[in-house]
């Protein structure tokens, strides 16, 4: 599971940075790299980022049950 967690977090970071660029500069890096928003590879990246977000919801439980010092 650790590998899947790392992949999901990496995709979330990519998605978050992409949204930062969209919000600040109206620049969609994923679309630019893969041939536009409608390109199949771009759509796959967007779907993977969304699925990663859903998967990472479980991290709330982990963070909230981990003892803090």
N, C-alpha and C positions, 0 to 999 in steps of 0.2 A: 504493500500500500504506500510505502514511503515514496517510491518512484512515481506513482500516480499522483500523490500529493504534490510533489515537486513540479511535475508537468502542469498540473492544474494551476498552481500558483504562478508559474512562469507565464502561462497563457493569460491569466488575469492581469499580470503586470504589463504584458504587451497590450492587452485591451485597454487598460487604464491609461497607459501612455498615449495610445492612439486617440482616446477620447480627450485627453489633455490637449493634444495637438489640434484636434477638431474644434474644441472649445476656444482655444486661444488664437489659432491662426487659420481656421477653416481648412485645415490640411489633413487629409485622411491618408496616413502613411501606408496602411494595409492596401488600400485601393491603388495607391501610386505604385507600390511594389509589384502587385499582382494583376494589373491591367484594368482597374476600375472596380466600382462597387458591385457591378453585375457579373463580373468574371467569376467563374466557378471556384477558383482557388480562394479568392477574397471571401466568397460566401462560406466556404468551408472554414476559413479562419474565424469568421464572425460566429459561426455555429459552435466551433470548438471553444471559443472564449465564453459564449453563453452557457454551454454545458459545464465548463469549468467553474463558472460562478455558481451554478446550481450544486455542483459537487462540493464546493468549498463551504456551503452553508453548514456542513457538519463541523467545521472548525469552531463555530460558536460554542458548541457543546464541549469541545476539547479545551478551549480557552477558559470557559466558565467553570470547568471542573478541576483545572490544574491549580494546585495550591500556590498561593502567592507568598512571597517572603516579606 
